[in-house]
Amino acid sequence: MAARFSNLPAPPSLAPMMSRVIRLLFVCLLTASAVAGAARADAGPQHGIAMHGEPALPPDFAHLPYANPEAPKGGRLSVGFQGTFDSLNPFNLKAGSAAQGLSGNVFQTLMTRSLDEPFTLYGLIARTIETDEAREHVTFRLDPRARFSDGSAITSADILFTFELLKTKGRPQQRAAYGQVKKVETPDAATISFDLTGSQDRELPLTIALMPALSKARTDPERFVETSLDIPVGSGPYRIENVRPGESLILKRNPDYWAKDLPIHRGLFNFDEIRIEYFRDAASLYEAFKGGLIDYREETNPTRWLTGYDFPAMQSGKLAKASLPLGVPKGMTGFAFNTRNALFKDARLREAFGLMFDFEWINAKLYGGLYRRTASFFDESELSASGRPASEAERALLAPFPGVVRADIMDGRWRPPQTDGSGRDRATARRALALLKDAGYVLSDGALVERASGRPVDFEIMVVDRNQERLALNYADSLRRIGAAVRVRLVDEVQYQRRRQKFDFDMMLGTWLASASPGAEQRGRWGSSSANQEATFNLAGVASPAVDAMIAALLAAHSHEDFVSAVRALDRVLLSGFYIVPLFHAPEQWFAYSTALARPERTAQFAAPLFGATLDSWWRKAP
């Protein structure tokens, strides 16, 4: 299948147009002080930094709002994940196959987020952050108490080593972000400064602040790109106690953890031991929960949520279930067209195929009516363009790209198609065929073919589990109604990850979670630089000057208002491209848990998922 894409021409250079567009955007967005530029308006060392505005918590805060400072320490937590793992390194190109639960528990970052704010960081390994108004320079001063799990001090030399290692051998998004740094200086063992001049990326100081700390003495840069099951030296509250490759790992509390008394961690990381089990399929993971082998599961199957939790452990009160609203934008899950495939180059064909996804029938028949159709890449939030006419600020951002955003999307009138729910809506099929005719496709003896060449429309949907397979089979049946020859192929996890990373697919399901503060990660999802960069999340191969410009605008925004305008404009461009067939989302997070566990009454406003992979804010009740 890879050969199908190998002869496609490389996309034309976007540099000249982008240079002009970005200059225009920055003239509009930069404040007078940033334009004046020569003087650095340093505010001095600060305890935190917000993407927009000021941190909500004062320097002397006692604990995070969603943590219980009186939570008892002790006991074991058992959690389960579907799939397998072959690495304990979550930072290289092969991070997709790394064990879950390591970030935050074993590895920690210079600063850490409060999930009660859209994007605000507070000091951890770095006690303070110092930056200028234009955010062209950033300096971190490390906490002198900071230690790796082997007891050695974390110094600026370790942070510089980590930066250089991830800049050259890290994940694509790290390489892209760190590549914008002009110079790094380490004037002493506790201080590291980054020169960011020219980046025009106001998020970059926060991106660097989320860099992990890797031990220079205990990390082999030559083997860093490989998968490895060597026990790493981290700086977090847990150490890896035991590993069964591909099956399980045990994290044990480090009694000498240097930051255990910091306010940022008060009431968090309460279990003495965390056991993480891996299961090959969803059914065995569910049965393990029923049998009491794991303590918590997030439910994503609506049928099971409706009917699958009436079993003895639930009836006896040993287990319980609950649902809570999510405060973040709902993000996008959908069938991604691989536009590197010549078949999917035309947006009219992509739109026509999107018309054939019968949400009304699928939601009623397969999912008990529990889902809502997704209408935006930032749905159910102020960042969504859905249902909102474009503002003057948005129109100004989009003005250099006439025609890129459709009129109905610009006016906020577009919604995903709605069928009659019969499963065979003829009106929708007629609309799809009319679009296909405009794009140069016709029906011939019941088969959809390209008019000019006579080649049939023939492609494959790649899936990784039975739930995806069921959904894809239904969608494939709908596409066959308009003559497309569509196959569904179920592959194992290893093959799935390899093909995803190399873009060796025609169509596949993807999920792009949304935060309340989208930023540089959007480059790795939709930016032209990531379209052909292996292992990025630009599954669709989007390479659009308008997309690149809107991402640049949201990163350069000084005010919350400018930021919202840029994100909505990005939403409109992506929707107009029909790169994804939008699916649906649950209005709440569904979860089930052992009643031997307890959690704070208050949840973090912007957490998704609500409690993290290993329930950082929960604790085990006294026996």
PyMOL commands that set and color helices and strands:
alter all, ss='L'
color gray80, all
select helices_A, chain A and resi 3-6+15-29+32-36+95-97+156-169+172-178+204-209+221-223+263-265+282-290+302-307+312-315+342-344+347-355+359-366+392-398+407-410+426-438+466-480+493-501+521-526+528-530+545-556+560-577
alter helices_A, ss='H'
color red, helices_A
select strands_A, chain A and resi 48-50+76-82+111-113+120-123+126-131+137-142+183-188+191-195+238-244+248-253+273-279+296-299+319-325+332-337+372-373+441-444+447-450+458-463+485-490+507-512+580-582+584-585+588-594+597-598+619-620
alter strands_A, ss='S'
color yellow, strands_A
deselect
rebuild
show_as cartoon
